[in-house]
């Protein structure tokens, strides 16, 4: 079957179609051809540091037009996974997030309750790729995991990646 006959392309982002703010050669032409041939592409990323809106803006600076429906992010997967486990966002209880403001905003938009305090009633510790990481977030995460006095806390990560590719090599991710 000819590639022109394909109607849907699922594309990773970081280190696959671009690196930092540099689009790889040929990507723009490829995406243009997909659309010309009546196909569609969906960008998939396990990088939770940005929302679909952030990615739309980033790709626009590289000359790629995309809309909300053209993305599946790890925040989407987290929302689906936590809803499957807990039944609904309200049943999940409070979430302490080691993650970016964009990740938190997505979770709140999807109905979850986020806190930045290691309160007794936090039921979930969620870690994502956090370019806004502070020592306080790490300390709070440790406090939540170690001080529940026999009560369990859900401990989740948005992806298993140990590193994220960047122009000079790699930076720590959340895995």
C-alpha positions as CSV (number, residue, x, y, z in Angstrom):
1,X,0.0,0.0,0.0
2,X,1.3,3.4,-0.9
3,X,1.8,6.0,1.9
4,X,-0.5,8.3,0.0
5,X,-3.3,5.9,0.8
6,X,-2.8,6.2,4.5
7,X,-5.4,8.4,6.1
8,X,-4.1,8.8,9.7
9,X,-0.6,9.4,11.0
10,X,0.2,9.3,14.8
11,X,3.3,11.3,15.4
12,X,5.4,11.7,18.5
13,X,6.8,15.1,19.1
14,X,9.9,15.7,21.4
15,X,13.0,14.4,19.5
16,X,10.8,13.0,16.7
17,X,9.5,15.9,14.7
18,X,11.5,18.6,16.5
19,X,14.1,19.2,19.1
20,X,13.5,22.1,21.4
21,X,12.4,24.8,18.9
22,X,14.0,23.3,15.8
23,X,11.7,21.4,13.4
24,X,13.5,18.5,11.7
25,X,14.1,18.7,8.0
26,X,11.2,17.4,5.9
27,X,8.6,17.4,8.6
28,X,6.8,20.5,7.3
29,X,6.7,19.0,3.8
30,X,5.5,15.7,5.1
31,X,2.6,17.2,7.1
32,X,1.6,19.3,4.1
33,X,1.5,16.2,1.8
34,X,-0.6,14.3,4.4
35,X,-3.2,17.1,4.3
36,X,-3.0,17.4,0.5
37,X,-3.7,13.7,0.2
38,X,-6.8,14.0,2.4
39,X,-5.1,12.5,5.5
40,X,-4.9,13.6,9.0
41,X,-2.1,13.6,11.6
42,X,-2.4,13.5,15.4
43,X,0.4,14.6,17.6
44,X,1.0,12.4,20.6
45,X,3.3,13.3,23.5
46,X,4.1,11.9,26.9
47,X,5.6,15.3,27.8
48,X,3.1,16.6,30.4
49,X,4.8,20.0,30.8
50,X,2.7,21.7,28.1
51,X,-1.0,21.7,27.3
52,X,-2.4,21.2,23.8
53,X,-2.8,25.0,23.6
54,X,0.9,25.4,24.4
55,X,1.8,22.9,21.7
56,X,-0.4,24.7,19.2
57,X,1.4,27.9,19.8
58,X,4.8,26.2,19.7
59,X,4.1,24.4,16.4
60,X,2.7,27.6,14.9
61,X,6.2,29.2,15.4
62,X,7.5,26.4,13.3
63,X,4.9,26.9,10.6
64,X,2.7,24.0,11.5
65,X,-1.1,24.6,11.8
66,X,-2.8,22.4,14.3
67,X,-5.9,22.5,16.5
68,X,-6.9,21.0,19.9
69,X,-8.3,17.9,18.2
70,X,-4.9,17.2,16.7
71,X,-3.3,16.3,20.0
72,X,-3.2,13.6,22.6
73,X,-1.1,14.4,25.6
74,X,0.0,12.5,28.7
75,X,-2.4,14.8,30.6
76,X,-5.2,13.2,28.6
77,X,-3.9,9.8,29.5
78,X,-3.6,10.7,33.2
79,X,-7.2,12.0,33.2
80,X,-8.5,8.9,31.6
81,X,-6.4,6.6,33.8
82,X,-7.4,8.3,37.1
83,X,-11.0,8.4,36.1
84,X,-10.9,4.7,35.3
85,X,-9.2,3.9,38.7
86,X,-11.3,6.2,40.9
87,X,-14.6,6.3,38.9
88,X,-14.7,10.1,38.5
89,X,-12.5,13.2,39.1
90,X,-14.4,14.1,42.3
91,X,-13.9,10.5,43.7
92,X,-10.1,10.8,43.2
93,X,-9.9,13.4,46.0
94,X,-7.1,16.0,46.2
95,X,-4.0,15.6,44.0
96,X,-0.6,17.0,44.9
97,X,1.1,17.6,41.6
98,X,4.8,17.7,40.9
99,X,4.2,19.3,37.5
100,X,3.8,22.5,35.6
101,X,1.0,25.0,35.8
102,X,-0.1,23.9,32.3
103,X,-0.5,20.3,33.6
104,X,-2.4,21.5,36.7
105,X,-4.7,23.6,34.5
106,X,-5.5,20.7,32.3
107,X,-6.3,18.5,35.3
108,X,-8.5,21.2,36.9
109,X,-10.3,21.7,33.5
110,X,-11.0,18.0,33.5
111,X,-12.6,18.2,37.0
112,X,-9.8,17.2,39.3
113,X,-8.9,19.0,42.5
114,X,-5.2,20.1,42.7
115,X,-3.4,21.4,45.7
116,X,0.2,22.7,46.2
117,X,0.1,21.9,49.9
118,X,1.0,18.5,51.4
119,X,-2.3,18.3,53.3
120,X,-3.5,15.3,55.3
121,X,-6.4,14.7,52.9
122,X,-4.3,14.5,49.8
123,X,-5.1,11.1,48.2
124,X,-2.8,11.1,45.2
125,X,0.7,12.2,44.5
126,X,1.1,12.8,40.7
127,X,4.5,13.4,39.0
128,X,5.0,14.9,35.6
129,X,7.8,16.4,33.6
130,X,8.3,19.6,35.5
131,X,10.3,22.4,34.1
132,X,9.0,24.5,37.1
133,X,10.4,22.0,39.7
134,X,11.4,23.3,43.1
135,X,13.0,21.7,46.1
136,X,9.7,22.3,48.0
137,X,7.8,20.1,45.5
138,X,10.3,17.3,46.0
139,X,10.2,17.7,49.8
140,X,6.4,17.8,49.9
141,X,6.2,14.7,47.7
142,X,8.5,12.8,50.1
143,X,6.5,14.1,53.1
144,X,3.3,12.8,51.5
145,X,4.8,9.4,50.7
146,X,6.4,8.9,54.1
147,X,4.0,10.4,56.6
148,X,0.6,8.9,55.8
149,X,0.8,6.8,59.0
150,X,-0.4,3.6,57.5
151,X,-2.9,5.2,55.1
152,X,-2.2,4.7,51.4
153,X,-1.7,7.3,48.9
154,X,-1.9,6.8,45.1
155,X,1.5,7.5,43.5
156,X,1.4,8.0,39.7
157,X,3.7,9.4,37.0
158,X,2.5,10.9,33.7
159,X,5.1,8.8,31.8
160,X,8.0,6.4,32.5
161,X,10.7,8.4,30.6
162,X,13.9,9.0,32.6
163,X,15.1,11.7,30.2
164,X,13.7,14.1,27.6
165,X,15.7,14.9,24.5
166,X,16.9,18.5,24.1
167,X,19.4,20.2,21.7
168,X,22.4,19.5,23.9
169,X,21.5,15.9,24.8
170,X,19.0,15.1,27.6
171,X,17.4,16.6,30.7
172,X,15.7,14.7,33.5
173,X,12.1,13.7,32.9
174,X,9.7,12.3,35.5
175,X,10.2,8.5,35.1
